[in-house]
Amino acid sequence: MRKKKYISQRTRATHTYSFYRQRRNDPNWRADYLAARVCRQRHILISLIIILVLILIGVIGYRNRVVTLLNGSETTSQVTTVKNASGEDSIKDSTKQSVSNEQTKTIDNVQKTVTISDYQRYSAYSGEYGSETQTCSLDFATGELMTTGPQKQQVFYFDKVMLHPDKSLVINMHGNYHYNAYDGKGERYRLVHLSVLFAPRDQKITQNWQTGKSLEDATNTAVNRFSIALSNDGGKVFQMSPAYTAFETNQTKGDTVAVIYSEAN
């Protein structure tokens, strides 16, 4: 290995550390010896630090590799072949975890009510709906419910859309309800919060998802349909029972609340 050389401050020539060490007691070379020794010690110290860092990195990398391998071996299914009563081979999975985390998440989503942020994907449900006494327009693209007919038009805006496991939707809305109090002061309005309980065609509502009670859907499943519920506390809680009752009784006329609105043919 080629030996490192250090420059002499006196002669400007380069020499090895051994050269300076042999002349360490010579006054003419004493200063060069001390300077070369400092440089050599600094070089050795830096080399040791680099070696220690590399060793530490190697130890950490090896440790992480071992942990990864151990974790992998713990989650790997141990499959054994056993003989069943008929003598045929069957596979028995001895893993305690029967499904992966992603599969569990999917199952949970199917069994629970979820909030739909991209409700525009239900635009196929948009259209004209009516009961025997009232008609309205439901638009998922714009997030609006608009009443039509002889009375003043009312517009309500989507606030939250939820999907139940039976594919029914609950759409919470708000809007300014315009009315005439017939007191000579003209038209007035008040803030109204309502909720639409929506059932797609070919889908039945199987239970009251607010109370958990089972439900027999008596409506015409060949079409999209919905009923309306109201909130008396500014949209915090909706009284959904009348809307679910409308599906049980197939109520098609009466008040605008708790009435089945069916998709126009």
Backbone as CSV, one residue per row, in Angstrom:
resi,resn,N_x,N_y,N_z,CA_x,CA_y,CA_z,C_x,C_y,C_z
1,MET,0.834,-1.195,0.000,0.000,0.000,0.000,0.871,1.249,0.000
2,ARG,0.486,2.161,-0.841,1.271,3.401,-0.941,1.135,4.215,0.325
3,LYS,2.270,4.652,0.903,2.259,5.404,2.149,1.912,6.857,1.890
4,LYS,1.114,7.413,2.833,0.696,8.805,2.725,1.882,9.713,3.022
5,LYS,2.016,10.795,2.268,3.119,11.745,2.461,2.569,13.091,2.903
6,TYR,3.396,13.835,3.638,3.022,15.130,4.190,4.015,16.171,3.726
7,ILE,3.538,17.354,3.423,4.404,18.403,2.886,5.197,19.073,3.997
8,SER,6.434,19.373,3.720,7.308,20.064,4.681,7.120,21.563,4.525
9,GLN,6.872,22.255,5.635,6.726,23.701,5.602,8.051,24.404,5.380
10,ARG,9.148,23.658,5.596,10.476,24.277,5.444,11.024,24.109,4.044
11,THR,10.906,22.884,3.500,11.490,22.634,2.184,10.440,22.551,1.083
12,ARG,9.138,22.528,1.447,8.019,22.383,0.519,8.035,21.040,-0.221
13,ALA,8.832,20.095,0.250,8.859,18.752,-0.321,7.957,17.852,0.509
14,THR,7.545,16.712,-0.038,6.678,15.779,0.682,7.476,14.569,1.129
15,HIS,7.174,14.115,2.329,7.859,12.955,2.910,6.858,12.142,3.705
16,THR,7.205,10.880,3.967,6.350,10.009,4.768,6.465,10.377,6.237
17,TYR,5.483,9.853,6.981,5.498,10.135,8.418,6.742,9.522,9.059
18,SER,7.170,8.359,8.580,8.374,7.723,9.130,9.592,8.622,8.955
19,PHE,9.671,9.312,7.824,10.793,10.227,7.560,10.837,11.322,8.622
20,TYR,9.645,11.911,8.917,9.609,12.985,9.918,9.872,12.448,11.320
21,ARG,9.368,11.222,11.598,9.525,10.674,12.936,10.993,10.411,13.253
22,GLN,11.748,9.965,12.245,13.178,9.718,12.465,13.929,11.012,12.782
23,ARG,13.385,12.149,12.391,14.061,13.440,12.599,13.310,14.306,13.628
24,ARG,12.482,13.642,14.488,11.664,14.399,15.422,12.472,15.192,16.437
25,ASN,13.724,14.766,16.710,14.562,15.484,17.677,15.474,16.508,17.015
26,ASP,15.415,16.583,15.691,16.234,17.560,14.961,15.473,18.891,14.954
27,PRO,16.083,19.944,15.491,15.393,21.257,15.541,14.925,21.720,14.167
28,ASN,15.655,21.370,13.112,15.273,21.816,11.772,14.000,21.116,11.274
29,TRP,13.730,19.916,11.783,12.577,19.144,11.329,11.500,18.978,12.398
30,ARG,11.714,19.531,13.587,10.758,19.320,14.691,9.350,19.838,14.350
31,ALA,9.302,21.017,13.786,7.991,21.610,13.458,7.272,20.786,12.384
32,ASP,8.017,20.321,11.379,7.403,19.497,10.335,6.905,18.166,10.906
33,TYR,7.665,17.612,11.859,7.256,16.356,12.489,5.928,16.535,13.234
34,LEU,5.833,17.614,14.038,4.609,17.846,14.809,3.406,18.062,13.889
35,ALA,3.609,18.807,12.787,2.504,19.046,11.843,2.077,17.752,11.167
36,ALA,3.045,16.917,10.785,2.733,15.646,10.145,2.005,14.713,11.113
37,ARG,2.398,14.765,12.398,1.745,13.903,13.382,0.271,14.302,13.572
38,VAL,0.006,15.614,13.620,-1.372,16.087,13.768,-2.220,15.653,12.574
39,CYS,-1.676,15.822,11.380,-2.409,15.410,10.170,-2.683,13.918,10.162
40,ARG,-1.660,13.148,10.595,-1.814,11.701,10.604,-2.881,11.270,11.608
41,GLN,-2.862,11.884,12.801,-3.855,11.536,13.814,-5.268,11.898,13.356
42,ARG,-5.389,13.070,12.699,-6.695,13.486,12.205,-7.205,12.500,11.150
43,HIS,-6.302,12.054,10.272,-6.680,11.110,9.231,-7.122,9.782,9.839
44,ILE,-6.392,9.317,10.854,-6.748,8.057,11.507,-8.114,8.168,12.188
45,LEU,-8.351,9.332,12.864,-9.622,9.539,13.558,-10.798,9.540,12.575
46,ILE,-10.629,10.251,11.454,-11.697,10.284,10.444,-11.968,8.899,9.878
47,SER,-10.922,8.144,9.635,-11.086,6.788,9.101,-11.833,5.900,10.082
48,LEU,-11.508,6.040,11.392,-12.193,5.241,12.402,-13.675,5.592,12.475
49,ILE,-13.986,6.895,12.392,-15.384,7.320,12.441,-16.157,6.740,11.255
50,ILE,-15.546,6.809,10.060,-16.206,6.272,8.869,-16.453,4.773,9.008
51,ILE,-15.450,4.058,9.540,-15.595,2.614,9.715,-16.719,2.295,10.703
52,LEU,-16.765,3.062,11.834,-17.802,2.826,12.831,-19.198,3.108,12.264
53,VAL,-19.333,4.174,11.457,-20.619,4.497,10.842,-21.064,3.380,9.902
54,LEU,-20.108,2.882,9.093,-20.440,1.793,8.173,-20.860,0.536,8.920
55,ILE,-20.169,0.255,10.029,-20.520,-0.918,10.835,-21.925,-0.751,11.419
56,LEU,-22.214,0.469,11.934,-23.530,0.732,12.515,-24.633,0.585,11.475
57,ILE,-24.388,1.127,10.278,-25.382,0.998,9.204,-25.612,-0.471,8.854
58,GLY,-24.521,-1.231,8.804,-24.651,-2.646,8.506,-25.425,-3.401,9.572
59,VAL,-25.177,-3.072,10.846,-25.893,-3.739,11.942,-27.381,-3.421,11.886
60,ILE,-27.714,-2.122,11.663,-29.124,-1.726,11.596,-29.817,-2.405,10.415
61,GLY,-29.140,-2.413,9.260,-29.726,-3.055,8.090,-29.954,-4.545,8.306
62,TYR,-28.980,-5.206,8.943,-29.115,-6.640,9.219,-30.263,-6.898,10.194
63,ARG,-30.365,-6.017,11.220,-31.435,-6.179,12.211,-32.811,-6.021,11.551
64,ASN,-32.951,-4.988,10.720,-34.228,-4.778,10.034,-34.578,-5.941,9.119
65,ARG,-33.561,-6.497,8.474,-33.785,-7.635,7.589,-34.287,-8.843,8.377
66,VAL,-33.688,-9.070,9.554,-34.096,-10.198,10.387,-35.526,-10.013,10.875
67,VAL,-35.855,-8.774,11.318,-37.211,-8.500,11.800,-38.228,-8.720,10.687
68,THR,-37.890,-8.260,9.469,-38.792,-8.436,8.333,-39.041,-9.907,8.038
69,LEU,-37.972,-10.687,8.071,-38.101,-12.115,7.807,-38.932,-12.799,8.884
70,LEU,-38.720,-12.404,10.160,-39.479,-13.004,11.259,-40.962,-12.654,11.156
71,ASN,-41.253,-11.374,10.849,-42.648,-10.962,10.700,-43.319,-11.688,9.540
72,GLY,-42.539,-11.853,8.466,-43.089,-12.560,7.313,-43.406,-14.006,7.633
73,SER,-42.543,-14.631,8.429,-42.764,-16.031,8.764,-43.936,-16.201,9.714
74,GLU,-44.192,-15.136,10.559,-45.302,-15.236,11.500,-46.642,-15.130,10.801
75,THR,-46.710,-14.333,9.721,-47.992,-14.125,9.037,-48.223,-15.086,7.894
76,THR,-47.228,-15.890,7.571,-47.390,-16.847,6.480,-48.249,-18.023,6.928
77,SER,-49.193,-18.387,6.114,-50.085,-19.501,6.456,-49.299,-20.808,6.469
78,GLN,-49.553,-21.622,7.487,-48.937,-22.939,7.567,-49.976,-23.944,7.088
79,VAL,-49.816,-24.394,5.872,-50.807,-25.265,5.253,-50.352,-26.707,5.374
80,THR,-51.221,-27.546,5.889,-50.898,-28.960,6.029,-51.945,-29.780,5.311
81,THR,-51.545,-30.919,4.810,-52.455,-31.823,4.119,-52.886,-32.918,5.079
82,VAL,-54.192,-33.112,5.193,-54.719,-34.146,6.075,-55.680,-35.018,5.291
83,LYS,-55.948,-36.163,5.821,-56.888,-37.100,5.213,-58.256,-36.907,5.843
84,ASN,-59.281,-36.742,5.014,-60.629,-36.651,5.556,-61.229,-38.038,5.699
85,ALA,-62.478,-38.105,6.152,-63.094,-39.405,6.456,-63.207,-40.293,5.229
86,SER,-63.352,-39.706,4.034,-63.525,-40.505,2.823,-62.205,-40.910,2.208
87,GLY,-61.091,-40.491,2.828,-59.790,-40.867,2.319,-59.211,-39.897,1.335
88,GLU,-59.970,-38.804,1.005,-59.477,-37.842,0.048,-58.626,-36.796,0.763
89,ASP,-57.692,-36.197,0.039,-56.836,-35.163,0.596,-57.625,-33.869,0.716
90,SER,-57.458,-33.191,1.824,-58.040,-31.868,2.010,-56.986,-30.962,2.604
91,ILE,-57.151,-29.678,2.402,-56.168,-28.701,2.858,-56.688,-28.013,4.108
92,LYS,-55.867,-28.015,5.149,-56.234,-27.374,6.405,-55.284,-26.210,6.658
93,ASP,-55.817,-25.047,6.747,-55.022,-23.839,6.990,-54.985,-23.585,8.493
94,SER,-53.783,-23.665,9.076,-53.655,-23.495,10.518,-53.416,-22.057,10.928
95,THR,-53.489,-21.117,9.975,-53.284,-19.707,10.310,-54.437,-19.186,11.149
96,LYS,-54.144,-18.466,12.217,-55.192,-17.930,13.082,-55.949,-16.806,12.398
97,GLN,-55.254,-16.063,11.556,-55.908,-14.957,10.843,-56.564,-15.515,9.593
98,SER,-57.891,-15.552,9.528,-58.603,-16.191,8.430,-58.669,-15.339,7.183
99,VAL,-58.649,-14.040,7.321,-58.684,-13.137,6.175,-57.689,-12.029,6.390
100,SER,-57.240,-11.418,5.315,-56.291,-10.321,5.409,-56.975,-9.054,5.891
101,ASN,-56.155,-8.040,6.236,-56.718,-6.778,6.708,-57.585,-6.129,5.652
102,GLU,-57.166,-6.198,4.392,-57.945,-5.580,3.327,-59.285,-6.282,3.157
103,GLN,-59.291,-7.615,3.273,-60.541,-8.348,3.158,-61.475,-7.999,4.314
104,THR,-60.912,-7.871,5.514,-61.712,-7.500,6.676,-62.320,-6.131,6.486
105,LYS,-61.522,-5.211,5.944,-62.023,-3.855,5.709,-63.188,-3.867,4.728
106,THR,-63.075,-4.678,3.671,-64.144,-4.769,2.685,-65.419,-5.328,3.303
107,ILE,-65.273,-6.361,4.133,-66.434,-6.960,4.781,-67.105,-5.952,5.705
108,ASP,-66.295,-5.179,6.461,-66.850,-4.168,7.353,-67.643,-3.130,6.583
109,ASN,-67.139,-2.733,5.420,-67.830,-1.728,4.622,-69.179,-2.241,4.140
110,VAL,-69.252,-3.540,3.843,-70.508,-4.117,3.375,-71.524,-4.147,4.513
111,GLN,-71.075,-4.352,5.747,-71.968,-4.532,6.873,-72.306,-3.223,7.577
112,LYS,-71.694,-2.133,7.229,-71.908,-0.879,7.916,-72.373,0.204,6.943
113,THR,-73.022,1.204,7.501,-73.406,2.370,6.710,-72.171,3.219,6.448
114,VAL,-71.996,3.661,5.202,-70.834,4.465,4.835,-71.297,5.777,4.221
115,THR,-70.478,6.813,4.399,-70.773,8.121,3.823,-70.214,8.185,2.410
116,ILE,-71.011,8.661,1.471,-70.619,8.759,0.072,-70.262,10.212,-0.231
117,SER,-69.002,10.462,-0.554,-68.582,11.827,-0.883,-68.816,12.127,-2.364
118,ASP,-68.617,11.138,-3.215,-68.801,11.338,-4.654,-70.193,10.847,-5.044
119,TYR,-71.231,11.546,-4.581,-72.587,11.089,-4.857,-73.000,11.334,-6.306
120,GLN,-72.174,12.085,-7.084,-72.497,12.298,-8.492,-72.502,10.987,-9.276
121,ARG,-71.843,9.964,-8.729,-71.822,8.673,-9.435,-73.192,8.007,-9.455
122,TYR,-74.135,8.541,-8.662,-75.501,8.020,-8.664,-76.411,8.847,-9.570
123,SER,-75.830,9.517,-10.548,-76.618,10.369,-11.447,-77.678,9.593,-12.214
124,ALA,-77.497,8.291,-12.347,-78.512,7.473,-13.036,-79.832,7.486,-12.282
125,TYR,-79.811,7.833,-10.983,-81.033,7.905,-10.192,-81.729,9.259,-10.331
126,SER,-81.113,10.199,-11.018,-81.718,11.521,-11.184,-82.962,11.421,-12.068
127,GLY,-83.941,12.301,-11.822,-85.132,12.312,-12.658,-86.335,12.858,-11.931
128,GLU,-87.499,12.729,-12.557,-88.758,13.210,-12.002,-89.402,12.106,-11.161
129,TYR,-89.875,12.476,-9.980,-90.533,11.542,-9.073,-91.858,12.157,-8.623
130,GLY,-92.823,11.296,-8.333,-94.102,11.824,-7.912,-94.903,10.866,-7.067
131,SER,-95.774,11.461,-6.222,-96.794,10.719,-5.489,-98.137,11.108,-6.104
132,GLU,-99.216,10.753,-5.452,-100.533,11.110,-5.992,-100.861,12.581,-5.768
133,THR,-100.091,13.250,-4.913,-100.411,14.648,-4.594,-99.267,15.623,-4.859
134,GLN,-98.072,15.131,-5.167,-96.928,16.034,-5.280,-95.897,15.443,-6.245
135,THR,-95.198,16.311,-6.963,-94.101,15.878,-7.838,-92.844,16.665,-7.473
136,CYS,-91.713,16.089,-7.814,-90.441,16.771,-7.545,-89.366,16.201,-8.461
137,SER,-88.247,16.903,-8.496,-87.114,16.507,-9.328,-85.903,16.265,-8.440
138,LEU,-85.270,15.127,-8.621,-84.085,14.759,-7.845,-82.888,14.738,-8.782
139,ASP,-81.837,15.507,-8.444,-80.675,15.635,-9.325,-79.402,15.362,-8.527
140,PHE,-78.792,14.187,-8.756,-77.564,13.828,-8.070,-76.361,14.582,-8.640
141,ALA,-76.432,14.997,-9.887,-75.307,15.704,-10.510,-75.072,17.055,-9.842
142,THR,-76.155,17.768,-9.540,-76.040,19.085,-8.900,-76.255,19.018,-7.401
143,GLY,-76.739,17.864,-6.896,-77.004,17.731,-5.474,-78.196,18.544,-5.032
144,GLU,-79.324,18.413,-5.748,-80.505,19.220,-5.451,-81.781,18.385,-5.527
145,LEU,-82.745,18.762,-4.691,-84.110,18.265,-4.777,-85.001,19.479,-5.009
146,MET,-85.813,19.438,-6.062,-86.634,20.587,-6.427,-88.092,20.150,-6.558
147,THR,-88.971,20.802,-5.806,-90.392,20.485,-5.912,-90.982,21.183,-7.128
148,THR,-91.958,20.552,-7.759,-92.644,21.125,-8.915,-94.143,21.033,-8.684
149,GLY,-94.923,21.642,-9.549,-96.368,21.583,-9.391,-96.982,22.959,-9.215
150,PRO,-98.274,23.014,-8.811,-98.984,24.294,-8.717,-98.458,25.203,-7.619
151,GLN,-97.896,24.653,-6.547,-97.392,25.478,-5.459,-96.028,26.053,-5.809
152,LYS,-95.547,26.986,-4.970,-94.265,27.631,-5.229,-93.139,26.606,-5.217
153,GLN,-92.249,26.750,-6.150,-91.122,25.821,-6.267,-90.184,25.953,-5.061
154,GLN,-89.767,24.820,-4.518,-88.842,24.785,-3.381,-87.585,24.029,-3.801
155,VAL,-86.429,24.506,-3.353,-85.157,23.868,-3.702,-84.431,23.501,-2.413
156,PHE,-83.945,22.252,-2.337,-83.183,21.769,-1.196,-81.844,21.220,-1.703
157,TYR,-80.794,21.423,-0.907,-79.432,21.099,-1.329,-78.855,19.964,-0.477
158,PHE,-78.147,19.035,-1.149,-77.552,17.886,-0.469,-76.519,18.360,0.567
159,ASP,-76.569,17.784,1.749,-75.550,18.008,2.779,-74.697,16.759,3.015
160,LYS,-75.359,15.600,3.013,-74.662,14.345,3.316,-75.409,13.196,2.675
161,VAL,-74.666,12.278,2.061,-75.267,11.096,1.438,-74.661,9.857,2.081
162,MET,-75.519,8.950,2.557,-75.062,7.721,3.215,-75.617,6.502,2.502
163,LEU,-74.817,5.459,2.433,-75.211,4.204,1.789,-75.352,3.121,2.850
164,HIS,-76.543,2.489,2.912,-76.777,1.398,3.846,-76.429,0.059,3.195
165,PRO,-76.230,-0.987,3.997,-75.895,-2.306,3.441,-76.922,-2.861,2.475
166,ASP,-78.199,-2.457,2.576,-79.203,-2.964,1.637,-79.290,-2.111,0.370
167,LYS,-78.280,-1.250,0.138,-78.160,-0.394,-1.050,-79.082,0.815,-1.014
168,SER,-79.835,0.992,0.065,-80.660,2.191,0.177,-79.774,3.385,0.532
169,LEU,-80.216,4.562,0.142,-79.479,5.799,0.401,-80.282,6.692,1.336
170,VAL,-79.566,7.419,2.179,-80.174,8.473,2.982,-79.476,9.776,2.606
171,ILE,-80.249,10.748,2.166,-79.700,12.019,1.684,-80.207,13.135,2.591
172,ASN,-79.342,13.682,3.409,-79.708,14.801,4.276,-79.558,16.107,3.494
173,MET,-80.550,16.981,3.613,-80.586,18.213,2.821,-81.007,19.405,3.683
174,HIS,-80.832,20.579,3.112,-81.356,21.800,3.730,-81.829,22.731,2.622
175,GLY,-82.732,23.640,2.975,-83.205,24.621,2.008,-84.144,25.611,2.679
176,ASN,-84.325,26.747,2.053,-85.261,27.756,2.550,-86.652,27.462,1.993
177,TYR,-87.569,27.150,2.891,-88.943,26.837,2.496,-89.731,28.148,2.401
178,HIS,-90.199,28.469,1.213,-90.948,29.704,0.971,-92.446,29.436,1.122
179,TYR,-93.115,30.325,1.828,-94.553,30.145,2.046,-95.222,31.504,2.244
180,ASN,-96.548,31.523,2.129,-97.348,32.720,2.344,-98.164,32.522,3.618
181,ALA,-97.934,33.380,4.584,-98.631,33.250,5.871,-100.036,33.830,5.831
182,TYR,-100.410,34.429,4.721,-101.744,35.022,4.548,-102.086,36.045,5.659
183,ASP,-101.077,36.802,6.036,-101.300,37.846,7.032,-101.121,39.238,6.442
184,GLY,-101.048,39.293,5.112,-100.877,40.565,4.451,-99.449,41.066,4.395
185,LYS,-98.513,40.296,4.920,-97.111,40.723,4.935,-96.294,40.073,3.820
186,GLY,-96.976,39.373,2.950,-96.290,38.783,1.809,-95.611,37.457,2.120
187,GLU,-94.734,37.070,1.209,-94.063,35.769,1.307,-93.008,35.754,2.399
188,ARG,-92.869,34.612,3.058,-91.833,34.410,4.062,-91.100,33.107,3.751
189,TYR,-90.053,32.873,4.500,-89.340,31.595,4.349,-88.723,31.195,5.681
190,ARG,-88.479,29.914,5.805,-87.801,29.396,6.994,-86.848,28.280,6.563
191,LEU,-85.777,28.123,7.300,-84.802,27.074,6.999,-85.363,25.711,7.395
192,VAL,-85.341,24.788,6.445,-85.882,23.443,6.679,-84.797,22.413,6.388
193,HIS,-84.674,21.436,7.273,-83.785,20.289,7.055,-84.638,19.052,6.827
194,LEU,-84.397,18.377,5.731,-85.136,17.147,5.450,-84.179,16.052,4.992
195,SER,-84.661,14.832,5.046,-83.858,13.681,4.651,-84.658,12.811,3.700
196,VAL,-84.034,12.395,2.623,-84.673,11.524,1.633,-84.179,10.090,1.848
197,LEU,-85.103,9.175,2.051,-84.808,7.743,2.135,-85.053,7.146,0.756
198,PHE,-83.971,6.768,0.059,-84.049,6.392,-1.354,-83.760,4.900,-1.532
199,ALA,-84.590,4.229,-2.330,-84.400,2.812,-2.658,-84.292,2.656,-4.168
200,PRO,-83.185,2.151,-4.679,-83.040,1.939,-6.125,-83.950,0.809,-6.607
201,ARG,-84.211,0.808,-7.876,-85.015,-0.269,-8.462,-84.318,-1.606,-8.232
202,ASP,-85.137,-2.638,-8.093,-84.676,-4.010,-7.851,-83.997,-4.183,-6.495
203,GLN,-84.132,-3.185,-5.611,-83.569,-3.283,-4.269,-84.662,-3.027,-3.242
204,LYS,-84.708,-3.850,-2.196,-85.670,-3.669,-1.126,-84.974,-3.129,0.121
205,ILE,-85.658,-2.260,0.847,-85.157,-1.830,2.144,-85.463,-2.932,3.147
206,THR,-84.452,-3.418,3.833,-84.607,-4.599,4.685,-84.803,-4.267,6.152
207,GLN,-84.427,-3.046,6.573,-84.631,-2.692,7.967,-84.569,-1.184,8.152
208,ASN,-85.083,-0.741,9.292,-84.951,0.653,9.685,-83.548,0.819,10.240
209,TRP,-82.676,1.467,9.478,-81.273,1.538,9.859,-81.021,2.534,10.989
210,GLN,-82.056,3.286,11.353,-81.920,4.182,12.499,-82.192,3.440,13.813
211,THR,-83.134,2.499,13.770,-83.493,1.753,14.982,-82.987,0.312,14.970
212,GLY,-82.651,-0.216,13.785,-82.217,-1.602,13.676,-83.348,-2.601,13.532
213,LYS,-84.574,-2.119,13.465,-85.740,-3.000,13.343,-85.900,-3.506,11.916
214,SER,-86.212,-4.814,11.778,-86.429,-5.397,10.450,-87.660,-4.783,9.798
215,LEU,-87.658,-4.788,8.461,-88.720,-4.107,7.723,-89.108,-4.926,6.508
216,GLU,-90.418,-4.995,6.239,-90.938,-5.641,5.034,-91.288,-4.547,4.026
217,ASP,-90.517,-4.452,2.964,-90.714,-3.411,1.952,-91.881,-3.807,1.048
218,ALA,-92.963,-2.992,1.069,-94.162,-3.296,0.276,-94.258,-2.452,-0.987
219,THR,-93.218,-1.707,-1.309,-93.276,-0.811,-2.471,-92.937,-1.558,-3.757
220,ASN,-93.128,-0.878,-4.872,-92.865,-1.458,-6.190,-91.358,-1.381,-6.479
221,THR,-90.684,-2.507,-6.423,-89.229,-2.525,-6.603,-88.813,-2.411,-8.065
222,ALA,-89.772,-2.328,-8.968,-89.426,-2.209,-10.390,-88.962,-0.800,-10.742
223,VAL,-89.151,0.150,-9.818,-88.775,1.539,-10.083,-87.983,2.090,-8.906
224,ASN,-87.250,3.194,-9.147,-86.622,3.935,-8.061,-87.716,4.650,-7.264
225,ARG,-87.538,4.751,-5.958,-88.541,5.430,-5.148,-87.916,5.964,-3.865
226,PHE,-88.607,6.918,-3.256,-88.100,7.464,-1.998,-89.233,8.049,-1.170
227,SER,-88.926,8.285,0.095,-89.827,8.988,0.998,-89.021,10.052,1.741
228,ILE,-89.735,10.959,2.414,-89.090,12.120,3.028,-89.305,12.117,4.535
229,ALA,-88.258,12.490,5.281,-88.336,12.664,6.732,-87.836,14.059,7.079
230,LEU,-88.207,14.547,8.259,-87.838,15.897,8.686,-86.986,15.864,9.953
231,SER,-86.349,16.989,10.228,-85.573,17.163,11.453,-86.124,18.368,12.204
232,ASN,-86.263,18.232,13.520,-86.766,19.328,14.344,-85.669,20.035,15.134
233,ASP,-84.425,19.645,14.918,-83.336,20.253,15.684,-82.220,20.774,14.780
234,GLY,-82.591,21.307,13.626,-81.597,21.903,12.742,-80.729,20.920,12.007
235,GLY,-81.225,19.720,11.751,-80.480,18.739,10.970,-79.567,17.851,11.776
236,LYS,-79.637,17.913,13.126,-78.785,17.040,13.940,-79.321,15.610,13.937
237,VAL,-80.635,15.470,14.109,-81.287,14.155,14.107,-82.534,14.246,13.230
238,PHE,-82.744,13.225,12.400,-83.924,13.169,11.539,-84.874,12.099,12.055
239,GLN,-86.166,12.407,12.040,-87.184,11.442,12.452,-87.485,10.535,11.246
240,MET,-86.725,9.440,11.132,-86.789,8.591,9.949,-87.922,7.574,9.994
241,SER,-88.516,7.316,11.158,-89.530,6.257,11.269,-90.695,6.449,10.307
242,PRO,-91.280,7.669,10.146,-92.374,7.824,9.174,-91.955,7.475,7.746
243,ALA,-90.729,7.793,7.382,-90.258,7.478,6.035,-90.159,5.968,5.839
244,TYR,-89.653,5.246,6.859,-89.582,3.788,6.758,-90.996,3.181,6.763
245,THR,-91.888,3.760,7.549,-93.261,3.261,7.584,-93.920,3.383,6.214
246,ALA,-93.606,4.450,5.493,-94.162,4.631,4.147,-93.770,3.472,3.236
247,PHE,-92.552,2.944,3.398,-92.122,1.796,2.596,-92.856,0.525,3.045
248,GLU,-93.149,0.405,4.339,-93.863,-0.776,4.827,-95.318,-0.793,4.349
249,THR,-95.932,0.388,4.248,-97.355,0.477,3.892,-97.586,0.890,2.452
250,ASN,-96.512,1.217,1.730,-96.614,1.704,0.351,-97.571,2.895,0.270
251,GLN,-97.362,3.839,1.184,-98.197,5.038,1.240,-97.872,5.941,0.049
252,THR,-98.850,6.184,-0.826,-98.603,6.966,-2.045,-99.334,8.299,-2.079
253,LYS,-100.183,8.566,-1.096,-100.869,9.857,-1.076,-101.007,10.338,0.364
254,GLY,-101.207,11.638,0.465,-101.294,12.252,1.779,-100.331,13.418,1.864
255,ASP,-99.782,13.654,3.040,-98.838,14.744,3.242,-97.559,14.484,2.455
256,THR,-96.814,15.569,2.164,-95.571,15.408,1.400,-94.525,14.620,2.170
257,VAL,-94.644,14.537,3.505,-93.751,13.734,4.318,-94.375,12.354,4.515
258,ALA,-93.546,11.328,4.597,-94.003,9.943,4.796,-94.883,9.465,3.659
259,VAL,-94.517,9.865,2.447,-95.223,9.437,1.233,-94.198,8.877,0.264
260,ILE,-94.562,7.821,-0.465,-93.664,7.236,-1.456,-93.722,8.029,-2.752
261,TYR,-92.567,8.494,-3.189,-92.420,9.142,-4.493,-91.755,8.122,-5.417
262,SER,-92.399,7.844,-6.524,-91.884,6.846,-7.456,-91.380,7.528,-8.725
263,GLU,-90.414,6.877,-9.346,-89.829,7.382,-10.593,-90.895,7.443,-11.691
264,ALA,-90.949,8.579,-12.370,-91.936,8.746,-13.443,-91.588,7.826,-14.609
265,ASN,-92.606,7.231,-15.212,-92.395,6.328,-16.351,-92.088,7.105,-17.622
